[in-house]
Amino acid sequence: MIVPNVYTPEMSIMERILDAAELNQASEHLPRLWSDIMIFEMHRRENMVTRVLELLAKLFPSSKDPKFADLSQKFAAVGYQIWILLESPKIGRQQSQDFYWSGKMLGDLMTIFVKSEDLQKATQVMHKLVSPNKKIVGIASVDSLRILLQACVDTDNAPLALACVQYANEVGYPEAAIFGEDVFLKFKLDPVQRARLNTILGFNVEESASAKQLSQSNIGSA
């Protein structure tokens, strides 16, 4: 009697496969690889989820290119599946006690949602990042925040842009001041929003931006 045998790769093997996908820019295989990771229950490992999110964010295909439309939807679906998976109380109890959302994971997830043009889900991720009641290890990358801020400019979403500046400032990114000036210059902020921006950064953004513009104007005319 022949007993069917299903090969289950070790974690190290799956990590090498993901590395190969990155090296060869083989983004089309990532959705299938995530499916395999789920089947083999490797999604319970924080390093595996972190790596998948990193690759999804890095290799996300252009959603504006028709030939990549289907793949970009699959990428977005995997990102949302991971979000729901880790946010579900039932699943969360099954995870290792050492498994927590990290700032990097959330930043990459935010990038995935922005690139899939789903700013609503990106907003949910940002709210989690700034929530004082959530245990999050580490911080989101400044590149993730920069991508989100540009999406805010493109969609005229001032409240989310202010949240982005606030987070950048709270985690100590020096780029927070630049972000704040961009928000001041690119949005029509009302008086309350301007006051909030000044409070977040601890200085008068209007004066700072005006001084910088004047300085650049003088350099250009010299």
N, C-alpha and C positions, 0 to 999 in steps of 0.2 A: 504494500500500500504506500503510495506516494503522498507525503504530507506537504501541502502548499507552504512555501516559505516567503515571507515578505521582509525584505531588507530594510532595516531602520538605520540610517546613517548616524554616526556619532555627532555630537555638537561641533567638534573641531572640523569634521568633514563638511558640514553645512556652512560653517563660517568660511571655509576655503572656497566653497561654491559661490558664496556671496561676493567674496573678494575677486573671484574670476569674473563674475558678472560686472563688477565695477571696472576692473582693468580693461575689459573688452567692450565696455559701454553697451552691454547686452541688456538694456533696460526692459526689453519685451519679455524677459523671463522672470522678472521680479514678482508679478502677481501669482504665477504658478509656484514659485519658490515659497511664497508666503503661505499658499494653500498647503504645501507639503509640511511647512513648519507647524501649521495648525494640526495637521493629521498626526504628526509625530509628537505633539504636545510640547514643542520647544518654545511656544509662545509664553510659557510660564517663566522663562529666563529673561531677566532684565537686559542682559547684554545682547541677546538675540533681537529683542524688540527694538532696542536702541539702534542696532546696526541696520535693521530693515528700514526704520524711519529715516535714518541718515541717507541711505541709498535712494529712497523714494524722493526725498527732498532734493538731492543732488542730481539725480537722473530724470527728474520729472519732464516728460515730453511736452512740447508746446501745444497747448490746448487750442491755439489759433490756427494750427496747421491741420487741415482736414485729414491727412493721412495718419496723424497721430491722435485723432479725436477719441477713438475707441480705447487706445492704450492709456490716455490721460484719465479717462473715466474709470478705468480699472485701478490706476494708481490712487485716485481719489477714494475709490471704494475700499481699498485696503487701508488707507489712512483712517477712514471713518470707522472701519471694523475694529481697528486697534483702539481707537478712542472709546467706542462703546464697550469693548472688551474690558478695558481697564477701569472704566467708570462704573461698570455694573457692580452693585454690591454683592451679588451672588458670585460672580467671577472673582471679584476682589478678595473674598474670603478664601478662595481656593488658591490664590497666589501665595508665593513664599512671603513670610513676614518681612523679608528684607527687600521686597519689591515695592518701589515707590516711583511715581512719576518723577523724572528728572527735568531740570530746566532745559537741557539739550533736547530731550525727547519732545517736550512741548513746543520748543522753538521750531524743530524740524516739522512737527505736525502742523503748526501754524503756517509754515512755508508751503506745505503740501496743499492746504486748503486755499491759500492765496493764489497759488499757481493754477488751481482748478477753478478759480474765480468763484469761490464760495466764501465770501467775506463773513457771512453769518456764523459759519462754523469756526472761522479764524477768530472771531470775536469771542466765542465761547472759550476757546483755548486761552486767549489773553485774560479773560476774566478769572480763569483758574490760576494763571500765573500771578496775578496781583492779589488773589484772595489770601487774607492773613490766616485763614483757618485751614489751609491745605498744607500738608507736609510735602514739600518739593525740594529735592536735592539739587544743588547747583543752579545755574541761571541759563536762560536762553541766549543764544549767540547774538552779537550785535548785527550780524548779517541778516538773521531772521527778522529782527526788529526793523532793519532798513527796508527789507522787502515789504513788510506789513505797512510801514509808513508810506511807501510809494503807492500801495494799493489804496490807502486812505485818501491820498491826494487825488488819485484817479477817479475815485468814487465820491469825493467831497464829504468824507466821513470825519468831521472834526472831533467828535467825542472819542472815537477809537484812536485817533492820532494823539490826542491828549493823554490817553491811557498808556500809549506806547512811550511817549516822552516821560511820563511819570515812572514807568517801570525801568526805563533806561537810567534815569537819575537815581532811583532807589538802589539799584544794584551796582552803581558806581561807574557806569560807562562814561568816559569823557565826551563821547559823541552826543550825550544828552543835550548839551547846550546847542550843538549844531542842529539836532533834531528840532529843538524848541524854536530856533530861528526860522527853520524851514516851515514849521507849522504856522508861525506868525505871518510869514511872507506869502504863503500859498493858500491860506484859508481866510475867509472873511469872519473872523472871530467876533462874537458879541462881547460886551464889557465884562460879563461874568466869566466867559472863557478866557479872556485876556488876563483877568485877575488870577484865575486858576493857574494859567501858564507861568505867570510871574512867581506865584507861590511855590509851584513845583520846583522851579529852577533857582529861586532865591535871588533873582535880579530882574530888572526891568528889561524884558526881551525887546520891546520896541526901541529903546535907547541903544541897546547893544547892536541890533540889526541895522539901525540907521547909521551908527558910527562905523560899522563894518562896510556898509555900502558907500559911505562918504570916503573912507580910506581907499577902497578899491577904485573909486572914481578918480581920486587924486593921483593914484599910481598910474591909471590908464592915460591920464592927460599929461603926465610928466614927460 
